[in-house]
Amino acid sequence: MWDERFNQSEYVYGTEPNEFLVSVAGQIPQGKVLCLAEGEGRNACFLASLGYQVTAVDQSSVGLAKAQKLAQEKGVKITTIQSNLADFEIVVDAWQGIVSIFCHLPSSLRKQLYPRIYQGLKSGGVFILEGFAPEQLQYTTGGPKDLDLLPNLMNLREELSSFAYLTSHTLERHLNEGIYHQGKAALIQVLAKK
């Protein structure tokens, strides 16, 4: 499905970074950042432009090829790895930041992945997440239609209980991110520290 979505000349979620990521990127200590389900690379390229060593993981080889093309156009270097997040090994104590922007996973996978994210961060490292909230089902501005992929804030905080929260809230904001994220949306934002 993702290869098919990304297989067009247009960057389907745009080439500009996610607004929430831009607002909190300065909280990431300098060093290595891992971007999960990074798709076409807009966020990875932005972080690389700030001097981070960025690795982008996605299951779509088509999306990652576009990410490398975007990096070249923007004059930055990123590392790309094609992998399903269920199989991807997050190296322990390796990352200053891990970023999850619109990476919607089933609860069974989140319960496996989130402890690995915590272990993968260095002490003082941060986890940045923005995703659709369950209330997004009332809007036609993007996101999955399966509630299991849309945790509410209380459940998400339980799943990320090892972290110290710097920010965790739900909100509505206007999205302007390519052709698939346009208009009013219900979102969850988390900035958490190890």
C-alpha positions in Angstrom: 0.0 0.0 0.0 2.8 2.5 0.9 4.8 1.8 -2.2 1.7 2.5 -4.2 0.9 5.7 -2.3 4.5 7.1 -2.7 4.8 6.0 -6.3 4.1 9.4 -7.9 6.3 12.4 -8.6 4.6 14.6 -6.0 5.6 14.3 -2.3 2.3 13.2 -1.0 2.9 14.6 2.5 4.9 17.6 1.2 8.5 18.4 1.6 8.3 20.7 4.6 8.8 19.3 8.1 6.0 18.6 10.5 5.0 21.7 12.5 5.2 20.1 15.9 8.6 18.6 15.2 9.9 22.0 14.1 8.6 23.5 17.4 10.4 21.0 19.6 13.5 19.9 17.6 15.7 22.1 19.7 15.0 19.8 22.7 16.9 17.0 21.0 20.5 16.8 22.2 23.0 17.0 19.3 23.9 13.6 17.9 22.0 10.7 16.3 18.3 10.8 15.6 16.1 7.9 14.4 12.9 8.7 12.4 10.4 5.9 12.4 8.0 5.3 9.4 9.7 8.3 7.8 8.2 7.8 4.3 9.5 10.4 1.8 11.9 12.0 4.2 10.6 15.5 4.9 11.3 15.3 8.7 14.6 13.5 8.4 15.9 16.1 5.9 14.9 18.9 8.2 16.7 17.3 11.2 19.8 16.7 9.1 19.7 20.4 8.1 20.1 21.2 11.9 23.2 19.1 12.1 21.8 15.8 13.4 23.0 12.5 12.1 19.7 11.1 10.9 18.6 7.5 10.1 15.2 7.1 8.5 13.4 3.8 8.7 10.4 2.9 6.6 8.9 -0.3 5.0 8.5 1.4 1.6 11.6 1.4 -0.7 9.7 3.8 -2.9 9.3 6.3 -0.1 12.9 6.0 1.0 14.2 6.5 -2.6 12.2 9.8 -2.6 13.7 10.6 0.8 17.2 10.3 -0.6 16.3 12.4 -3.6 14.9 15.1 -1.2 18.1 15.0 0.8 20.2 15.5 -2.3 18.0 18.4 -3.3 18.3 20.0 0.1 22.0 19.4 0.3 21.9 17.1 3.4 22.9 13.5 4.1 20.5 11.0 5.7 20.8 7.2 6.1 17.8 5.2 5.0 16.9 1.6 6.1 14.0 -0.4 4.6 12.4 -2.4 7.4 9.1 -3.2 9.0 9.1 -1.7 12.5 8.0 -5.1 13.9 11.4 -6.5 12.8 13.6 -3.4 13.1 16.3 -3.6 15.8 16.6 -0.4 17.7 20.2 -0.4 19.1 20.2 0.1 22.9 21.6 3.4 24.2 22.3 4.7 20.7 20.1 7.7 20.0 19.7 11.3 21.2 16.3 11.5 19.6 13.7 9.1 18.2 10.9 10.7 16.1 7.4 9.2 15.3 5.3 11.5 13.2 2.0 10.0 12.0 3.4 6.5 12.6 0.2 4.7 13.4 0.7 1.2 14.7 -1.6 -1.5 16.2 -1.6 -1.6 20.0 0.1 -5.0 20.0 3.1 -3.6 18.1 3.2 -0.4 20.1 3.5 -2.4 23.3 6.6 -4.2 21.8 8.1 -1.1 20.2 7.8 1.6 22.9 10.0 -0.2 25.5 12.6 -0.7 22.7 12.4 3.1 21.9 13.0 3.9 25.6 16.0 1.5 25.7 17.3 2.9 22.4 17.6 6.4 23.7 20.6 7.6 25.6 20.0 9.2 29.0 18.6 12.7 28.4 17.4 11.7 24.9 13.9 12.6 23.7 11.0 10.9 22.0 8.9 13.1 19.8 5.4 11.9 18.7 2.6 13.4 16.8 -0.3 11.3 15.6 -4.0 11.4 15.1 -6.3 11.0 18.1 -9.4 8.9 18.1 -11.5 12.0 17.5 -9.9 12.2 14.1 -12.5 9.7 12.9 -15.0 12.6 12.6 -12.7 14.3 10.1 -11.7 13.5 6.5 -8.3 15.1 6.7 -6.2 11.9 6.9 -5.3 9.0 9.2 -6.4 5.5 9.7 -10.0 4.5 10.2 -9.2 1.7 12.8 -9.5 2.8 16.4 -6.8 0.3 17.4 -4.3 2.5 15.5 -5.6 5.7 17.2 -4.8 5.5 21.0 -6.2 8.1 23.3 -3.8 10.2 25.4 -4.4 8.2 28.6 -3.6 4.9 26.9 -0.6 6.3 25.1 0.8 7.7 28.3 0.4 4.2 29.9 2.3 2.7 26.9 5.1 5.2 27.3 5.1 5.1 31.1 8.9 4.8 31.5 9.3 8.3 30.1 9.3 11.7 31.8 6.8 14.0 29.9 7.8 17.4 28.9 4.6 17.8 26.8 1.7 15.5 26.3 -1.7 16.7 25.1 -4.4 16.5 22.5 -5.5 19.4 20.3 -7.1 20.4 17.1 -5.0 22.1 14.5 -5.1 22.8 10.8 -2.9 20.5 8.8 -1.2 21.5 5.5 1.1 18.6 4.8 0.8 17.4 1.2 -2.3 16.1 -0.4 -3.2 13.5 2.3 -3.1 15.8 5.4 -5.2 18.9 4.7 -7.6 20.7 7.0 -8.7 20.5 10.6 -7.5 17.5 12.5 -7.6 16.0 16.0 -4.0 15.2 17.2 -1.9 13.9 20.0 1.5 15.4 20.7 4.1 14.0 23.0 7.6 15.2 23.9 9.1 12.8 26.4 12.6 12.4 27.9 14.6 9.4 29.1 
